[in-house]
Structure formats: C-alpha cells, structure tokens
C-alpha cells in the first residue's frame, strides 16, 4: 500500500506527502528528520490520509493536492 497524507502543523500550515510506510514517515516528521517539515514543526495532527494500491496513483493524487485546484479541493472536501 502507498499512502497520501496531510499534516496539520502548529503554525496553521498544511503539509502534503506520500509514503509506503506511514508509521515510519510520521515518526520521521515528529523526530525532525524529515527535512521539509523540520523548520515548520511542531506537527499538530494528521488531518487526512488515503491508501492506494499503486505508487503511481498515490503520487498522482499527491501532485493533484499540491496543485491550485487540489488546494481548493483539499480545503473544501478533506479538511
């Protein structure tokens, strides 16, 4: 399984990512090892996650959520 997730950070921002091992990835975010979120920590909550059968579909959904129309979809439907 491959996962797409949205983290809610303490500063009110959101981080969108994908991984094959969600538990390990969250531990890396919380531990400050994941370079994209270390400057914006601490993490408040995992706001959303979805599981996909293929890595390609997960990556495509992650790219969509990071696009302008995906940003609007995320805010209206997922958060």
N, CA, C and O atoms as a GROMACS GRO file, in nm:
protein
  316
    1UNK      N    1   0.084  -0.119   0.000
    1UNK     CA    2   0.000   0.000   0.000
    1UNK      C    3   0.088   0.124   0.000
    1UNK      O    4   0.198   0.125   0.054
    2UNK      N    5   0.036   0.228  -0.060
    2UNK     CA    6   0.102   0.359  -0.063
    2UNK      C    7   0.000   0.461  -0.010
    2UNK      O    8  -0.119   0.451  -0.038
    3UNK      N    9   0.050   0.556   0.064
    3UNK     CA   10  -0.038   0.650   0.134
    3UNK      C   11  -0.008   0.793   0.093
    3UNK      O   12   0.107   0.830   0.066
    4UNK      N   13  -0.112   0.873   0.088
    4UNK     CA   14  -0.101   1.018   0.074
    4UNK      C   15  -0.158   1.075   0.203
    4UNK      O   16  -0.265   1.033   0.248
    5UNK      N   17  -0.087   1.170   0.261
    5UNK     CA   18  -0.131   1.222   0.390
    5UNK      C   19  -0.120   1.374   0.393
    5UNK      O   20  -0.044   1.435   0.317
    6UNK      N   21  -0.198   1.434   0.482
    6UNK     CA   22  -0.192   1.578   0.505
    6UNK      C   23  -0.169   1.599   0.654
    6UNK      O   24  -0.246   1.552   0.737
    7UNK      N   25  -0.060   1.669   0.685
    7UNK     CA   26  -0.030   1.702   0.824
    7UNK      C   27  -0.073   1.844   0.852
    7UNK      O   28  -0.053   1.934   0.769
    8UNK      N   29  -0.132   1.865   0.966
    8UNK     CA   30  -0.163   2.000   1.011
    8UNK      C   31  -0.052   2.040   1.107
    8UNK      O   32  -0.026   1.970   1.205
    9UNK      N   33   0.013   2.153   1.080
    9UNK     CA   34   0.123   2.200   1.162
    9UNK      C   35   0.073   2.303   1.261
    9UNK      O   36  -0.032   2.365   1.240
   10UNK      N   37   0.147   2.323   1.368
   10UNK     CA   38   0.108   2.417   1.473
   10UNK      C   39   0.090   2.559   1.421
   10UNK      O   40   0.008   2.634   1.473
   11UNK      N   41   0.166   2.596   1.318
   11UNK     CA   42   0.158   2.733   1.266
   11UNK      C   43   0.039   2.753   1.172
   11UNK      O   44   0.026   2.860   1.111
   12UNK      N   45  -0.048   2.652   1.158
   12UNK     CA   46  -0.167   2.663   1.075
   12UNK      C   47  -0.148   2.617   0.932
   12UNK      O   48  -0.245   2.607   0.858
   13UNK      N   49  -0.026   2.589   0.892
   13UNK     CA   50   0.000   2.541   0.757
   13UNK      C   51  -0.029   2.391   0.748
   13UNK      O   52  -0.047   2.323   0.849
   14UNK      N   53  -0.034   2.342   0.624
   14UNK     CA   54  -0.054   2.201   0.599
   14UNK      C   55   0.060   2.150   0.512
   14UNK      O   56   0.115   2.223   0.430
   15UNK      N   57   0.095   2.024   0.532
   15UNK     CA   58   0.199   1.959   0.453
   15UNK      C   59   0.138   1.836   0.389
   15UNK      O   60   0.075   1.755   0.457
   16UNK      N   61   0.156   1.821   0.258
   16UNK     CA   62   0.106   1.705   0.184
   16UNK      C   63   0.226   1.619   0.145
   16UNK      O   64   0.325   1.670   0.092
   17UNK      N   65   0.216   1.489   0.172
   17UNK     CA   66   0.324   1.398   0.137
   17UNK      C   67   0.270   1.261   0.103
   17UNK      O   68   0.150   1.235   0.114
   18UNK      N   69   0.360   1.173   0.060
   18UNK     CA   70   0.322   1.035   0.030
   18UNK      C   71   0.434   0.942   0.076
   18UNK      O   72   0.550   0.982   0.085
   19UNK      N   73   0.396   0.818   0.105
   19UNK     CA   74   0.492   0.720   0.155
   19UNK      C   75   0.436   0.580   0.142
   19UNK      O   76   0.315   0.561   0.126
   20UNK      N   77   0.524   0.481   0.150
   20UNK     CA   78   0.481   0.342   0.153
   20UNK      C   79   0.468   0.294   0.298
   20UNK      O   80   0.397   0.197   0.324
   21UNK      N   81   0.536   0.359   0.391
   21UNK     CA   82   0.532   0.320   0.532
   21UNK      C   83   0.492   0.442   0.614
   21UNK      O   84   0.576   0.523   0.652
   22UNK      N   85   0.364   0.454   0.641
   22UNK     CA   86   0.312   0.576   0.703
   22UNK      C   87   0.358   0.592   0.848
   22UNK      O   88   0.384   0.704   0.893
   23UNK      N   89   0.370   0.482   0.922
   23UNK     CA   90   0.414   0.492   1.061
   23UNK      C   91   0.557   0.544   1.071
   23UNK      O   92   0.587   0.631   1.152
   24UNK      N   93   0.645   0.490   0.988
   24UNK     CA   94   0.784   0.535   0.986
   24UNK      C   95   0.794   0.681   0.943
   24UNK      O   96   0.871   0.758   1.000
   25UNK      N   97   0.718   0.717   0.843
   25UNK     CA   98   0.723   0.855   0.792
   25UNK      C   99   0.675   0.956   0.896
   25UNK      O  100   0.734   1.062   0.911
   26UNK      N  101   0.569   0.923   0.966
   26UNK     CA  102   0.520   1.012   1.072
   26UNK      C  103   0.621   1.025   1.184
   26UNK      O  104   0.641   1.133   1.239
   27UNK      N  105   0.686   0.914   1.220
   27UNK     CA  106   0.790   0.918   1.322
   27UNK      C  107   0.906   1.008   1.278
   27UNK      O  108   0.963   1.080   1.359
   28UNK      N  109   0.939   1.003   1.149
   28UNK     CA  110   1.046   1.089   1.097
   28UNK      C  111   1.006   1.235   1.101
   28UNK      O  112   1.088   1.321   1.132
   29UNK      N  113   0.881   1.265   1.070
   29UNK     CA  114   0.832   1.403   1.079
   29UNK      C  115   0.838   1.451   1.224
   29UNK      O  116   0.887   1.560   1.253
   30UNK      N  117   0.787   1.370   1.315
   30UNK     CA  118   0.783   1.408   1.456
   30UNK      C  119   0.922   1.420   1.516
   30UNK      O  120   0.945   1.502   1.605
   31UNK      N  121   1.015   1.338   1.468
   31UNK     CA  122   1.152   1.341   1.519
   31UNK      C  123   1.239   1.449   1.458
   31UNK      O  124   1.354   1.466   1.499
   32UNK      N  125   1.186   1.523   1.362
   32UNK     CA  126   1.263   1.629   1.298
   32UNK      C  127   1.361   1.581   1.193
   32UNK      O  128   1.450   1.656   1.154
   33UNK      N  129   1.346   1.457   1.147
   33UNK     CA  130   1.436   1.401   1.047
   33UNK      C  131   1.391   1.435   0.905
   33UNK      O  132   1.474   1.445   0.815
   34UNK      N  133   1.262   1.453   0.884
   34UNK     CA  134   1.208   1.485   0.751
   34UNK      C  135   1.238   1.632   0.721
   34UNK      O  136   1.183   1.721   0.787
   35UNK      N  137   1.322   1.657   0.624
   35UNK     CA  138   1.375   1.792   0.601
   35UNK      C  139   1.270   1.894   0.561
   35UNK      O  140   1.288   2.012   0.590
   36UNK      N  141   1.163   1.855   0.498
   36UNK     CA  142   1.062   1.952   0.452
   36UNK      C  143   0.978   2.010   0.565
   36UNK      O  144   0.922   2.119   0.550
   37UNK      N  145   0.969   1.941   0.678
   37UNK     CA  146   0.884   1.991   0.786
   37UNK      C  147   0.963   2.034   0.909
   37UNK      O  148   0.903   2.086   1.003
   38UNK      N  149   1.093   2.015   0.913
   38UNK     CA  150   1.168   2.047   1.034
   38UNK      C  151   1.159   2.194   1.071
   38UNK      O  152   1.153   2.228   1.189
   39UNK      N  153   1.159   2.282   0.973
   39UNK     CA  154   1.152   2.425   1.001
   39UNK      C  155   1.012   2.469   1.044
   39UNK      O  156   0.997   2.574   1.106
   40UNK      N  157   0.912   2.390   1.011
   40UNK     CA  158   0.773   2.429   1.040
   40UNK      C  159   0.712   2.351   1.154
   40UNK      O  160   0.591   2.359   1.176
   41UNK      N  161   0.792   2.276   1.227
   41UNK     CA  162   0.741   2.194   1.337
   41UNK      C  163   0.703   2.284   1.454
   41UNK      O  164   0.748   2.398   1.457
   42UNK      N  165   0.624   2.240   1.547
   42UNK     CA  166   0.582   2.102   1.566
   42UNK      C  167   0.457   2.067   1.487
   42UNK      O  168   0.380   2.154   1.445
   43UNK      N  169   0.440   1.937   1.468
   43UNK     CA  170   0.322   1.886   1.398
   43UNK      C  171   0.208   1.880   1.498
   43UNK      O  172   0.225   1.833   1.611
   44UNK      N  173   0.092   1.926   1.457
   44UNK     CA  174  -0.025   1.925   1.546
   44UNK      C  175  -0.103   1.795   1.531
   44UNK      O  176  -0.140   1.733   1.631
   45UNK      N  177  -0.129   1.754   1.406
   45UNK     CA  178  -0.218   1.640   1.385
   45UNK      C  179  -0.205   1.590   1.241
   45UNK      O  180  -0.163   1.665   1.153
   46UNK      N  181  -0.241   1.464   1.219
   46UNK     CA  182  -0.257   1.416   1.083
   46UNK      C  183  -0.402   1.445   1.048
   46UNK      O  184  -0.493   1.386   1.106
   47UNK      N  185  -0.424   1.534   0.953
   47UNK     CA  186  -0.558   1.577   0.919
   47UNK      C  187  -0.630   1.480   0.825
   47UNK      O  188  -0.753   1.470   0.827
   48UNK      N  189  -0.552   1.407   0.742
   48UNK     CA  190  -0.613   1.321   0.641
   48UNK      C  191  -0.510   1.222   0.592
   48UNK      O  192  -0.391   1.253   0.586
   49UNK      N  193  -0.555   1.101   0.556
   49UNK     CA  194  -0.471   1.010   0.480
   49UNK      C  195  -0.559   0.920   0.395
   49UNK      O  196  -0.675   0.894   0.428
   50UNK      N  197  -0.503   0.874   0.285
   50UNK     CA  198  -0.572   0.782   0.194
   50UNK      C  199  -0.473   0.676   0.149
   50UNK      O  200  -0.355   0.705   0.130
   51UNK      N  201  -0.521   0.554   0.131
   51UNK     CA  202  -0.438   0.442   0.088
   51UNK      C  203  -0.464   0.413  -0.060
   51UNK      O  204  -0.578   0.419  -0.106
   52UNK      N  205  -0.358   0.380  -0.132
   52UNK     CA  206  -0.366   0.347  -0.274
   52UNK      C  207  -0.293   0.216  -0.300
   52UNK      O  208  -0.197   0.183  -0.231
   53UNK      N  209  -0.340   0.141  -0.398
   53UNK     CA  210  -0.277   0.015  -0.434
   53UNK      C  211  -0.143   0.034  -0.504
   53UNK      O  212  -0.053  -0.048  -0.489
   54UNK      N  213  -0.130   0.141  -0.581
   54UNK     CA  214  -0.006   0.161  -0.656
   54UNK      C  215   0.062   0.292  -0.618
   54UNK      O  216  -0.003   0.390  -0.580
   55UNK      N  217   0.193   0.292  -0.630
   55UNK     CA  218   0.272   0.412  -0.601
   55UNK      C  219   0.238   0.523  -0.700
   55UNK      O  220   0.235   0.641  -0.662
   56UNK      N  221   0.213   0.488  -0.825
   56UNK     CA  222   0.182   0.586  -0.928
   56UNK      C  223   0.054   0.663  -0.896
   56UNK      O  224   0.049   0.784  -0.912
   57UNK      N  225  -0.049   0.592  -0.850
   57UNK     CA  226  -0.175   0.658  -0.816
   57UNK      C  227  -0.159   0.748  -0.694
   57UNK      O  228  -0.216   0.857  -0.688
   58UNK      N  229  -0.081   0.703  -0.597
   58UNK     CA  230  -0.057   0.784  -0.478
   58UNK      C  231   0.018   0.912  -0.516
   58UNK      O  232  -0.017   1.021  -0.470
   59UNK      N  233   0.121   0.899  -0.598
   59UNK     CA  234   0.199   1.016  -0.641
   59UNK      C  235   0.113   1.112  -0.722
   59UNK      O  236   0.126   1.233  -0.709
   60UNK      N  237   0.026   1.058  -0.807
   60UNK     CA  238  -0.062   1.143  -0.888
   60UNK      C  239  -0.158   1.222  -0.798
   60UNK      O  240  -0.183   1.340  -0.822
   61UNK      N  241  -0.211   1.157  -0.695
   61UNK     CA  242  -0.302   1.226  -0.603
   61UNK      C  243  -0.226   1.330  -0.520
   61UNK      O  244  -0.278   1.438  -0.494
   62UNK      N  245  -0.105   1.298  -0.480
   62UNK     CA  246  -0.022   1.395  -0.407
   62UNK      C  247   0.004   1.518  -0.493
   62UNK      O  248  -0.009   1.631  -0.446
   63UNK      N  249   0.041   1.497  -0.619
   63UNK     CA  250   0.064   1.611  -0.710
   63UNK      C  251  -0.062   1.694  -0.727
   63UNK      O  252  -0.056   1.817  -0.729
   64UNK      N  253  -0.178   1.626  -0.738
   64UNK     CA  254  -0.305   1.698  -0.751
   64UNK      C  255  -0.330   1.784  -0.628
   64UNK      O  256  -0.366   1.901  -0.641
   65UNK      N  257  -0.311   1.728  -0.508
   65UNK     CA  258  -0.337   1.804  -0.386
   65UNK      C  259  -0.244   1.925  -0.372
   65UNK      O  260  -0.279   2.023  -0.306
   66UNK      N  261  -0.128   1.918  -0.435
   66UNK     CA  262  -0.033   2.030  -0.430
   66UNK      C  263  -0.059   2.134  -0.539
   66UNK      O  264   0.002   2.240  -0.538
   67UNK      N  265  -0.149   2.104  -0.632
   67UNK     CA  266  -0.184   2.198  -0.738
   67UNK      C  267  -0.287   2.298  -0.685
   67UNK      O  268  -0.341   2.281  -0.576
   68UNK      N  269  -0.313   2.403  -0.762
   68UNK     CA  270  -0.408   2.505  -0.716
   68UNK      C  271  -0.550   2.449  -0.705
   68UNK      O  272  -0.620   2.481  -0.609
   69UNK      N  273  -0.594   2.368  -0.800
   69UNK     CA  274  -0.728   2.311  -0.790
   69UNK      C  275  -0.733   2.206  -0.679
   69UNK      O  276  -0.836   2.192  -0.612
   70UNK      N  277  -0.625   2.133  -0.658
   70UNK     CA  278  -0.618   2.036  -0.549
   70UNK      C  279  -0.616   2.105  -0.413
   70UNK      O  280  -0.671   2.052  -0.316
   71UNK      N  281  -0.555   2.222  -0.406
   71UNK     CA  282  -0.553   2.301  -0.284
   71UNK      C  283  -0.696   2.339  -0.244
   71UNK      O  284  -0.733   2.328  -0.128
   72UNK      N  285  -0.774   2.382  -0.342
   72UNK     CA  286  -0.914   2.418  -0.317
   72UNK      C  287  -0.995   2.295  -0.278
   72UNK      O  288  -1.076   2.302  -0.185
   73UNK      N  289  -0.975   2.183  -0.347
   73UNK     CA  290  -1.043   2.057  -0.313
   73UNK      C  291  -1.009   2.014  -0.171
   73UNK      O  292  -1.097   1.975  -0.094
   74UNK      N  293  -0.881   2.020  -0.137
   74UNK     CA  294  -0.836   1.983  -0.003
   74UNK      C  295  -0.907   2.064   0.104
   74UNK      O  296  -0.957   2.009   0.202
   75UNK      N  297  -0.911   2.194   0.086
   75UNK     CA  298  -0.971   2.281   0.186
   75UNK      C  299  -1.123   2.265   0.195
   75UNK      O  300  -1.181   2.279   0.303
   76UNK      N  301  -1.187   2.236   0.082
   76UNK     CA  302  -1.333   2.225   0.082
   76UNK      C  303  -1.382   2.087   0.122
   76UNK      O  304  -1.483   2.075   0.191
   77UNK      N  305  -1.311   1.981   0.080
   77UNK     CA  306  -1.363   1.845   0.099
   77UNK      C  307  -1.290   1.760   0.202
   77UNK      O  308  -1.350   1.671   0.262
   78UNK      N  309  -1.162   1.786   0.224
   78UNK     CA  310  -1.084   1.698   0.309
   78UNK      C  311  -1.054   1.751   0.448
   78UNK      O  312  -1.034   1.674   0.542
   79UNK      N  313  -1.051   1.883   0.462
   79UNK     CA  314  -1.014   1.939   0.592
   79UNK      C  315  -1.130   2.004   0.662
   79UNK      O  316  -1.114   2.056   0.773
   0.00000   0.00000   0.00000
